[in-house]
Amino acid sequence: METKEKAEADFPCSWTRENPVHLAIIGVGLIGGSLGLCLKDALGEAIHITGLCRTQRSMDLAMQRGAVDFAAPDIEAVVKDADIVFLSPPVLQIVPMVEKILPYLKPGTILTDAGSTKGYIWQHLQKILPENIYYIAGHPMTGREKSGVEAATKDLFRNKAYVIVEDTGAPREAHEKLHALLQYTEANFLSLDIRKHDRCAAVISHVPHLAAAALVTLLNRSGDDLDSCIKLIGGGFKDTTRIASSNADMWADICMTNGEDIAQNLQTLRDILGEVQAACEHHDRQFIYEYFTASKKRRDSIMQTAEQRFDPN
């Protein structure tokens, strides 16, 4: 990480200690809190961060940890002077939140988000945003199974993929200003169109979370064997179900806003498992061997390529 002096020198000349960029974070939890910690560490007094929190405890903790300079439940106080607003509540709360903050935003404000689905949000936002408020859809591909600002870390974004969607009509100057700020996360940025983002997110994020939860549900339905199964739990179960401990509210919203892509990929997963089920029932060892061999080879190749680009962990 660069020093604060170096970062400030590279920052746009209009953003200084005397005239800091104002970032408002809506939802100072794991993602929003981590962004705040990262940017304050990198930029110090060249950035002023305000945060909207649901509870007094969250507000106090966000300020104590240094994720924000000021936190409040008052929407106007948080966003009225913001240059950039980072929206990080559950997906279904993003559009209603934008409706609430719009009356208090100054012309030229940039809205960006961390929502795991993009099509639903843009479908609704394009109907309500005035011409002088710009939305740039974003999705940092990072997280932890824990939630809340207490789980936030300043390096959460480092070397992770960060999708920026460029087909929401925001001018180039807005993109440049947002990138000037987000570059200090040290994420690896890439651009996707909205539809491709939602399709890919369903495959590599949404369905795996549902599958992890399904494995926990399978354990819960093991009947009289439940206690014995729990005693046998080791690394395999822990590794494959870790993400099942993620925030339920967030994941319910994701399923409601990317349902078609998720459902299609769940059907494909059911077909794959059906093939494996049939091979097990018919004792077709060759099929099972080739199934594991192909998946191992493909995963090893994918992970080697991914690790050269970014940290997939």
TORLODO-697746 format. One record per residue (C-alpha): residue number from 0; residue in three letters; x, y, z. Coordinates in nm, 4 decimals. Layout:
+-----+-----+----------+----------+----------+
:   k :   r :        u :        v :        w :
+-----+-----+----------+----------+----------+
: NUM : ALA :        X :        Y :        Z :
...
+-----+-----+----------+----------+----------+
END
This chain:
+-----+-----+----------+----------+----------+
:   k :   r :        u :        v :        w :
+-----+-----+----------+----------+----------+
:   0 : MET :   0.0000 :   0.0000 :   0.0000 :
:   1 : GLU :   0.1255 :   0.3443 :  -0.0859 :
:   2 : THR :   0.1897 :   0.5962 :   0.1868 :
:   3 : LYS :  -0.0791 :   0.8568 :   0.2558 :
:   4 : GLU :   0.1517 :   1.1250 :   0.1151 :
:   5 : LYS :   0.2075 :   0.9341 :  -0.2088 :
:   6 : ALA :  -0.1618 :   0.8531 :  -0.2435 :
:   7 : GLU :  -0.2592 :   1.2146 :  -0.1847 :
:   8 : ALA :  -0.0081 :   1.3336 :  -0.4433 :
:   9 : ASP :  -0.1540 :   1.0963 :  -0.7050 :
:  10 : PHE :  -0.5134 :   1.1863 :  -0.6191 :
:  11 : PRO :  -0.7101 :   1.4270 :  -0.8414 :
:  12 : CYS :  -0.5844 :   1.7782 :  -0.7624 :
:  13 : SER :  -0.9285 :   1.8942 :  -0.6506 :
:  14 : TRP :  -0.9282 :   1.6366 :  -0.3681 :
:  15 : THR :  -0.6916 :   1.7372 :  -0.0903 :
:  16 : ARG :  -0.6872 :   1.7681 :   0.2886 :
:  17 : GLU :  -0.8378 :   2.1121 :   0.2464 :
:  18 : ASN :  -1.0965 :   1.9916 :  -0.0034 :
:  19 : PRO :  -1.1446 :   1.6175 :   0.0542 :
:  20 : VAL :  -1.3592 :   1.3902 :  -0.1573 :
:  21 : HIS :  -1.6799 :   1.3051 :   0.0279 :
:  22 : LEU :  -1.7782 :   0.9393 :   0.0171 :
:  23 : ALA :  -2.1100 :   0.8290 :   0.1680 :
:  24 : ILE :  -2.1417 :   0.4600 :   0.2497 :
:  25 : ILE :  -2.4953 :   0.3251 :   0.2776 :
:  26 : GLY :  -2.4677 :   0.0086 :   0.4801 :
:  27 : VAL :  -2.1432 :   0.0062 :   0.6791 :
:  28 : GLY :  -2.1195 :  -0.3700 :   0.7138 :
:  29 : LEU :  -1.8578 :  -0.6160 :   0.5920 :
:  30 : ILE :  -1.8226 :  -0.4697 :   0.2404 :
:  31 : GLY :  -1.8986 :  -0.1047 :   0.3146 :
:  32 : GLY :  -1.6894 :  -0.1108 :   0.6309 :
:  33 : SER :  -1.3958 :  -0.2722 :   0.4518 :
:  34 : LEU :  -1.4093 :  -0.0071 :   0.1806 :
:  35 : GLY :  -1.4066 :   0.2656 :   0.4438 :
:  36 : LEU :  -1.1118 :   0.1119 :   0.6301 :
:  37 : CYS :  -0.9155 :   0.0726 :   0.3087 :
:  38 : LEU :  -0.9723 :   0.4252 :   0.1787 :
:  39 : LYS :  -0.9090 :   0.5956 :   0.5123 :
:  40 : ASP :  -0.5854 :   0.4012 :   0.5459 :
:  41 : ALA :  -0.4770 :   0.5010 :   0.1947 :
:  42 : LEU :  -0.5967 :   0.8610 :   0.1828 :
:  43 : GLY :  -0.6253 :   0.9869 :   0.5382 :
:  44 : GLU :  -0.7650 :   1.3391 :   0.5488 :
:  45 : ALA :  -0.7963 :   1.3598 :   0.1687 :
:  46 : ILE :  -1.1231 :   1.1687 :   0.2070 :
:  47 : HIS :  -1.4216 :   1.2335 :   0.4324 :
:  48 : ILE :  -1.6473 :   0.9308 :   0.4819 :
:  49 : THR :  -1.9995 :   0.9389 :   0.6199 :
:  50 : GLY :  -2.1989 :   0.6255 :   0.6881 :
:  51 : LEU :  -2.5610 :   0.5234 :   0.7244 :
:  52 : CYS :  -2.6137 :   0.2472 :   0.9802 :
:  53 : ARG :  -2.9251 :   0.0739 :   1.1068 :
:  54 : THR :  -2.8350 :   0.0612 :   1.4753 :
:  55 : GLN :  -2.6541 :   0.2797 :   1.7257 :
:  56 : ARG :  -2.4165 :  -0.0074 :   1.7966 :
:  57 : SER :  -2.3207 :  -0.0258 :   1.4278 :
:  58 : MET :  -2.2691 :   0.3508 :   1.4137 :
:  59 : ASP :  -2.0493 :   0.3499 :   1.7219 :
:  60 : LEU :  -1.8450 :   0.0530 :   1.5993 :
:  61 : ALA :  -1.8017 :   0.1983 :   1.2486 :
:  62 : MET :  -1.6568 :   0.5186 :   1.3957 :
:  63 : GLN :  -1.4507 :   0.3402 :   1.6607 :
:  64 : ARG :  -1.2906 :   0.1192 :   1.3958 :
:  65 : GLY :  -1.2228 :   0.4156 :   1.1687 :
:  66 : ALA :  -1.4356 :   0.2928 :   0.8779 :
:  67 : VAL :  -1.6172 :   0.6286 :   0.8708 :
:  68 : ASP :  -1.5567 :   0.9786 :   1.0025 :
:  69 : PHE :  -1.9229 :   1.0286 :   1.0846 :
:  70 : ALA :  -2.2169 :   0.7893 :   1.1096 :
:  71 : ALA :  -2.5841 :   0.8634 :   1.1570 :
:  72 : PRO :  -2.9331 :   0.7260 :   1.0936 :
:  73 : ASP :  -3.0203 :   1.0579 :   0.9241 :
:  74 : ILE :  -3.0127 :   1.0055 :   0.5459 :
:  75 : GLU :  -2.9841 :   1.3740 :   0.4595 :
:  76 : ALA :  -2.6889 :   1.4284 :   0.6929 :
:  77 : VAL :  -2.5040 :   1.1327 :   0.5412 :
:  78 : VAL :  -2.5508 :   1.2015 :   0.1670 :
:  79 : LYS :  -2.6201 :   1.5732 :   0.1190 :
:  80 : ASP :  -2.2601 :   1.6691 :   0.0321 :
:  81 : ALA :  -2.1486 :   1.3371 :  -0.1125 :
:  82 : ASP :  -1.9430 :   1.3229 :  -0.4318 :
:  83 : ILE :  -1.9808 :   0.9445 :  -0.4450 :
:  84 : VAL :  -2.2386 :   0.7240 :  -0.2742 :
:  85 : PHE :  -2.1480 :   0.3580 :  -0.2215 :
:  86 : LEU :  -2.4609 :   0.1448 :  -0.1746 :
:  87 : SER :  -2.4046 :  -0.1750 :   0.0191 :
:  88 : PRO :  -2.7361 :  -0.2921 :   0.1671 :
:  89 : PRO :  -2.9051 :  -0.6179 :   0.0558 :
:  90 : VAL :  -3.0012 :  -0.6021 :  -0.3129 :
:  91 : LEU :  -3.3758 :  -0.5520 :  -0.2653 :
:  92 : GLN :  -3.3066 :  -0.2506 :  -0.0430 :
:  93 : ILE :  -3.0883 :  -0.0657 :  -0.2956 :
:  94 : VAL :  -3.3618 :   0.0813 :  -0.5173 :
:  95 : PRO :  -3.5830 :   0.1937 :  -0.2245 :
:  96 : MET :  -3.2736 :   0.3476 :  -0.0647 :
:  97 : VAL :  -3.1908 :   0.5404 :  -0.3812 :
:  98 : GLU :  -3.5478 :   0.6731 :  -0.3862 :
:  99 : LYS :  -3.4974 :   0.8002 :  -0.0312 :
: 100 : ILE :  -3.1628 :   0.9697 :  -0.0916 :
: 101 : LEU :  -3.2350 :   1.1272 :  -0.4320 :
: 102 : PRO :  -3.3895 :   1.4500 :  -0.2909 :
: 103 : TYR :  -3.0683 :   1.5224 :  -0.0984 :
: 104 : LEU :  -2.8077 :   1.4516 :  -0.3673 :
: 105 : LYS :  -2.6197 :   1.7334 :  -0.5346 :
: 106 : PRO :  -2.5899 :   1.7438 :  -0.9159 :
: 107 : GLY :  -2.3100 :   1.5238 :  -1.0451 :
: 108 : THR :  -2.3221 :   1.2727 :  -0.7594 :
: 109 : ILE :  -2.2020 :   0.9277 :  -0.8579 :
: 110 : LEU :  -2.3930 :   0.6260 :  -0.7281 :
: 111 : THR :  -2.2220 :   0.2899 :  -0.7230 :
: 112 : ASP :  -2.3027 :  -0.0322 :  -0.5412 :
: 113 : ALA :  -2.1810 :  -0.3717 :  -0.4294 :
: 114 : GLY :  -2.4931 :  -0.5636 :  -0.5305 :
: 115 : SER :  -2.4418 :  -0.9221 :  -0.6452 :
: 116 : THR :  -2.7075 :  -0.8832 :  -0.9161 :
: 117 : LYS :  -2.7080 :  -0.5951 :  -1.1603 :
: 118 : GLY :  -2.9992 :  -0.6364 :  -1.4031 :
: 119 : TYR :  -3.2722 :  -0.5943 :  -1.1424 :
: 120 : ILE :  -3.1135 :  -0.2808 :  -0.9960 :
: 121 : TRP :  -3.0541 :  -0.1073 :  -1.3296 :
: 122 : GLN :  -3.3996 :  -0.2006 :  -1.4593 :
: 123 : HIS :  -3.5514 :   0.0033 :  -1.1766 :
: 124 : LEU :  -3.2927 :   0.2794 :  -1.1338 :
: 125 : GLN :  -3.3011 :   0.3919 :  -1.4963 :
: 126 : LYS :  -3.6668 :   0.4848 :  -1.4466 :
: 127 : ILE :  -3.6059 :   0.7171 :  -1.1515 :
: 128 : LEU :  -3.2579 :   0.8704 :  -1.1850 :
: 129 : PRO :  -3.2388 :   1.2334 :  -1.3047 :
: 130 : GLU :  -2.9931 :   1.3138 :  -1.5834 :
: 131 : ASN :  -2.7434 :   1.4754 :  -1.3470 :
: 132 : ILE :  -2.7133 :   1.1775 :  -1.1085 :
: 133 : TYR :  -2.4914 :   0.8995 :  -1.2447 :
: 134 : TYR :  -2.5103 :   0.5268 :  -1.1641 :
: 135 : ILE :  -2.2098 :   0.3038 :  -1.2238 :
: 136 : ALA :  -2.2898 :  -0.0558 :  -1.1351 :
: 137 : GLY :  -2.0177 :  -0.2374 :  -0.9445 :
: 138 : HIS :  -1.9629 :  -0.5758 :  -0.7845 :
: 139 : PRO :  -1.6531 :  -0.6507 :  -0.5772 :
: 140 : MET :  -1.6138 :  -1.0291 :  -0.5912 :
: 141 : THR :  -1.5092 :  -1.0678 :  -0.2331 :
: 142 : GLY :  -1.6556 :  -1.1376 :   0.1069 :
: 143 : ARG :  -1.6416 :  -1.3558 :   0.4124 :
: 144 : GLU :  -1.8832 :  -1.5900 :   0.5827 :
: 145 : LYS :  -1.9046 :  -1.3358 :   0.8655 :
: 146 : SER :  -2.1021 :  -1.0125 :   0.8388 :
: 147 : GLY :  -2.1129 :  -0.6690 :   0.9978 :
: 148 : VAL :  -1.8532 :  -0.3948 :   1.0343 :
: 149 : GLU :  -1.6829 :  -0.5969 :   1.3071 :
: 150 : ALA :  -1.5778 :  -0.8428 :   1.0326 :
: 151 : ALA :  -1.4477 :  -0.5682 :   0.7997 :
: 152 : THR :  -1.0804 :  -0.5590 :   0.7003 :
: 153 : LYS :  -0.8885 :  -0.2970 :   0.5035 :
: 154 : ASP :  -0.7444 :  -0.5564 :   0.2631 :
: 155 : LEU :  -1.0712 :  -0.7352 :   0.1786 :
: 156 : PHE :  -1.0637 :  -0.6149 :  -0.1842 :
: 157 : ARG :  -0.6923 :  -0.6600 :  -0.2493 :
: 158 : ASN :  -0.6225 :  -0.8813 :  -0.5540 :
: 159 : LYS :  -0.9905 :  -0.9721 :  -0.5851 :
: 160 : ALA :  -1.1932 :  -0.9285 :  -0.9034 :
: 161 : TYR :  -1.4047 :  -0.6118 :  -0.9062 :
: 162 : VAL :  -1.6623 :  -0.5865 :  -1.1842 :
: 163 : ILE :  -1.7538 :  -0.2441 :  -1.3186 :
: 164 : VAL :  -2.0526 :  -0.2371 :  -1.5548 :
: 165 : GLU :  -2.0104 :   0.0336 :  -1.8154 :
: 166 : ASP :  -2.3494 :   0.0206 :  -1.9914 :
: 167 : THR :  -2.5504 :   0.2361 :  -1.7501 :
: 168 : GLY :  -2.5036 :   0.5639 :  -1.9330 :
: 169 : ALA :  -2.2660 :   0.7398 :  -1.6928 :
: 170 : PRO :  -2.0194 :   0.9772 :  -1.8648 :
: 171 : ARG :  -1.6506 :   0.8916 :  -1.8961 :
: 172 : GLU :  -1.5606 :   1.1605 :  -1.6426 :
: 173 : ALA :  -1.7733 :   0.9856 :  -1.3793 :
: 174 : HIS :  -1.6030 :   0.6538 :  -1.4491 :
: 175 : GLU :  -1.2621 :   0.8158 :  -1.4196 :
: 176 : LYS :  -1.3518 :   0.9821 :  -1.0904 :
: 177 : LEU :  -1.4863 :   0.6579 :  -0.9440 :
: 178 : HIS :  -1.1826 :   0.4611 :  -1.0555 :
: 179 : ALA :  -0.9511 :   0.7263 :  -0.9104 :
: 180 : LEU :  -1.1050 :   0.6416 :  -0.5742 :
: 181 : LEU :  -1.1527 :   0.2652 :  -0.6034 :
: 182 : GLN :  -0.8000 :   0.2021 :  -0.7316 :
: 183 : TYR :  -0.6806 :   0.2221 :  -0.3714 :
: 184 : THR :  -0.8640 :  -0.1017 :  -0.2936 :
: 185 : GLU :  -0.5939 :  -0.2747 :  -0.5030 :
: 186 : ALA :  -0.8652 :  -0.4867 :  -0.6628 :
: 187 : ASN :  -0.8380 :  -0.6208 :  -1.0169 :
: 188 : PHE :  -1.0989 :  -0.4379 :  -1.2217 :
: 189 : LEU :  -1.2796 :  -0.5837 :  -1.5201 :
: 190 : SER :  -1.5753 :  -0.4785 :  -1.7300 :
: 191 : LEU :  -1.8809 :  -0.6916 :  -1.8143 :
: 192 : ASP :  -2.2185 :  -0.6062 :  -1.9559 :
: 193 : ILE :  -2.5119 :  -0.6459 :  -1.7203 :
: 194 : ARG :  -2.6562 :  -0.9675 :  -1.8625 :
: 195 : LYS :  -2.3225 :  -1.1471 :  -1.8764 :
: 196 : HIS :  -2.2448 :  -1.0375 :  -1.5199 :
: 197 : ASP :  -2.5671 :  -1.1865 :  -1.3847 :
: 198 : ARG :  -2.5251 :  -1.5113 :  -1.5800 :
: 199 : CYS :  -2.1653 :  -1.5553 :  -1.4636 :
: 200 : ALA :  -2.2431 :  -1.4571 :  -1.1048 :
: 201 : ALA :  -2.5095 :  -1.7275 :  -1.0951 :
: 202 : VAL :  -2.2542 :  -1.9924 :  -1.1960 :
: 203 : ILE :  -1.9559 :  -1.8943 :  -0.9833 :
: 204 : SER :  -2.1272 :  -1.7412 :  -0.6783 :
: 205 : HIS :  -2.5028 :  -1.7789 :  -0.6426 :
: 206 : VAL :  -2.5461 :  -2.1507 :  -0.7167 :
: 207 : PRO :  -2.2401 :  -2.2478 :  -0.5066 :
: 208 : HIS :  -2.3947 :  -2.0684 :  -0.2076 :
: 209 : LEU :  -2.7197 :  -2.2556 :  -0.2593 :
: 210 : ALA :  -2.5300 :  -2.5828 :  -0.2951 :
: 211 : ALA :  -2.3394 :  -2.5199 :   0.0295 :
: 212 : ALA :  -2.6683 :  -2.4555 :   0.2089 :
: 213 : ALA :  -2.8101 :  -2.7730 :   0.0523 :
: 214 : LEU :  -2.5253 :  -2.9790 :   0.1986 :
: 215 : VAL :  -2.6031 :  -2.8424 :   0.5450 :
: 216 : THR :  -2.9703 :  -2.9207 :   0.4875 :
: 217 : LEU :  -2.8715 :  -3.2735 :   0.3817 :
: 218 : LEU :  -2.6890 :  -3.3163 :   0.7123 :
: 219 : ASN :  -2.9927 :  -3.1900 :   0.9017 :
: 220 : ARG :  -3.2068 :  -3.4508 :   0.7266 :
: 221 : SER :  -2.9839 :  -3.7444 :   0.8171 :
: 222 : GLY :  -3.2360 :  -3.8570 :   1.0781 :
: 223 : ASP :  -3.1111 :  -4.0956 :   1.3438 :
: 224 : ASP :  -2.7584 :  -4.0643 :   1.2059 :
: 225 : LEU :  -2.7364 :  -3.6901 :   1.2721 :
: 226 : ASP :  -2.5354 :  -3.7069 :   1.5951 :
: 227 : SER :  -2.2913 :  -3.9575 :   1.4485 :
: 228 : CYS :  -2.2535 :  -3.7530 :   1.1289 :
: 229 : ILE :  -2.1706 :  -3.4426 :   1.3305 :
: 230 : LYS :  -1.8978 :  -3.6318 :   1.5176 :
: 231 : LEU :  -1.7400 :  -3.7211 :   1.1825 :
: 232 : ILE :  -1.7275 :  -3.3664 :   1.0457 :
: 233 : GLY :  -1.3854 :  -3.2751 :   0.9141 :
: 234 : GLY :  -1.2170 :  -3.0492 :   0.6615 :
: 235 : GLY :  -1.4207 :  -3.1627 :   0.3640 :
: 236 : PHE :  -1.7542 :  -3.0645 :   0.5131 :
: 237 : LYS :  -1.6137 :  -2.7441 :   0.6624 :
: 238 : ASP :  -1.4549 :  -2.6346 :   0.3339 :
: 239 : THR :  -1.7537 :  -2.7096 :   0.1115 :
: 240 : THR :  -2.0105 :  -2.5525 :   0.3463 :
: 241 : ARG :  -1.8149 :  -2.2497 :   0.4738 :
: 242 : ILE :  -2.0148 :  -2.0021 :   0.2655 :
: 243 : ALA :  -2.3415 :  -2.1393 :   0.4031 :
: 244 : SER :  -2.2683 :  -1.9207 :   0.7076 :
: 245 : SER :  -2.3147 :  -1.6050 :   0.4984 :
: 246 : ASN :  -2.5821 :  -1.3418 :   0.5609 :
: 247 : ALA :  -2.9262 :  -1.4944 :   0.4952 :
: 248 : ASP :  -3.0951 :  -1.1618 :   0.4214 :
: 249 : MET :  -2.8413 :  -1.0792 :   0.1525 :
: 250 : TRP :  -2.8681 :  -1.4170 :  -0.0143 :
: 251 : ALA :  -3.2467 :  -1.4246 :  -0.0114 :
: 252 : ASP :  -3.2419 :  -1.0940 :  -0.2021 :
: 253 : ILE :  -2.9901 :  -1.2296 :  -0.4523 :
: 254 : CYS :  -3.2136 :  -1.5260 :  -0.5283 :
: 255 : MET :  -3.5143 :  -1.2983 :  -0.5735 :
: 256 : THR :  -3.3306 :  -1.0665 :  -0.8145 :
: 257 : ASN :  -3.1425 :  -1.3203 :  -1.0268 :
: 258 : GLY :  -3.3935 :  -1.6006 :  -1.0097 :
: 259 : GLU :  -3.4040 :  -1.6957 :  -1.3776 :
: 260 : ASP :  -3.0282 :  -1.7397 :  -1.4173 :
: 261 : ILE :  -3.0025 :  -1.9192 :  -1.0839 :
: 262 : ALA :  -3.2905 :  -2.1543 :  -1.1693 :
: 263 : GLN :  -3.1410 :  -2.2418 :  -1.5085 :
: 264 : ASN :  -2.8054 :  -2.3260 :  -1.3564 :
: 265 : LEU :  -2.9646 :  -2.5213 :  -1.0722 :
: 266 : GLN :  -3.1391 :  -2.7326 :  -1.3361 :
: 267 : THR :  -2.8056 :  -2.7970 :  -1.5066 :
: 268 : LEU :  -2.6563 :  -2.8937 :  -1.1691 :
: 269 : ARG :  -2.9502 :  -3.1301 :  -1.1094 :
: 270 : ASP :  -2.8837 :  -3.2914 :  -1.4483 :
: 271 : ILE :  -2.5164 :  -3.3413 :  -1.3607 :
: 272 : LEU :  -2.6004 :  -3.4911 :  -1.0216 :
: 273 : GLY :  -2.8615 :  -3.7102 :  -1.1907 :
: 274 : GLU :  -2.5918 :  -3.8552 :  -1.4151 :
: 275 : VAL :  -2.3718 :  -3.9233 :  -1.1136 :
: 276 : GLN :  -2.6651 :  -4.0738 :  -0.9227 :
: 277 : ALA :  -2.7374 :  -4.3125 :  -1.2099 :
: 278 : ALA :  -2.3715 :  -4.4159 :  -1.2306 :
: 279 : CYS :  -2.3649 :  -4.4881 :  -0.8571 :
: 280 : GLU :  -2.6834 :  -4.6921 :  -0.8757 :
: 281 : HIS :  -2.5466 :  -4.8969 :  -1.1655 :
: 282 : HIS :  -2.1987 :  -4.9321 :  -1.0138 :
: 283 : ASP :  -2.0450 :  -4.7674 :  -1.3187 :
: 284 : ARG :  -1.6975 :  -4.7098 :  -1.1791 :
: 285 : GLN :  -1.5523 :  -4.5930 :  -1.5100 :
: 286 : PHE :  -1.8050 :  -4.3083 :  -1.5364 :
: 287 : ILE :  -1.7371 :  -4.1997 :  -1.1777 :
: 288 : TYR :  -1.3606 :  -4.2192 :  -1.2306 :
: 289 : GLU :  -1.3802 :  -4.0068 :  -1.5458 :
: 290 : TYR :  -1.6146 :  -3.7641 :  -1.3701 :
: 291 : PHE :  -1.3665 :  -3.7006 :  -1.0887 :
: 292 : THR :  -1.0674 :  -3.6971 :  -1.3244 :
: 293 : ALA :  -1.2219 :  -3.4398 :  -1.5560 :
: 294 : SER :  -1.3376 :  -3.2148 :  -1.2724 :
: 295 : LYS :  -0.9967 :  -3.2265 :  -1.1007 :
: 296 : LYS :  -0.8149 :  -3.1449 :  -1.4252 :
: 297 : ARG :  -1.0504 :  -2.8606 :  -1.5062 :
: 298 : ARG :  -1.0431 :  -2.7112 :  -1.1552 :
: 299 : ASP :  -0.6636 :  -2.7255 :  -1.1368 :
: 300 : SER :  -0.6393 :  -2.5468 :  -1.4716 :
: 301 : ILE :  -0.8984 :  -2.2843 :  -1.3774 :
: 302 : MET :  -0.7380 :  -2.2096 :  -1.0411 :
: 303 : GLN :  -0.3915 :  -2.1798 :  -1.1924 :
: 304 : THR :  -0.5215 :  -1.9273 :  -1.4444 :
: 305 : ALA :  -0.7286 :  -1.7418 :  -1.1827 :
: 306 : GLU :  -0.4400 :  -1.7130 :  -0.9379 :
: 307 : GLN :  -0.2292 :  -1.5441 :  -1.2060 :
: 308 : ARG :  -0.4965 :  -1.2744 :  -1.2424 :
: 309 : PHE :  -0.6317 :  -1.2308 :  -0.8918 :
: 310 : ASP :  -0.6774 :  -1.3962 :  -0.5537 :
: 311 : PRO :  -0.9852 :  -1.6243 :  -0.5791 :
: 312 : ASN :  -0.9900 :  -1.7162 :  -0.2090 :
+-----+-----+----------+----------+----------+
END
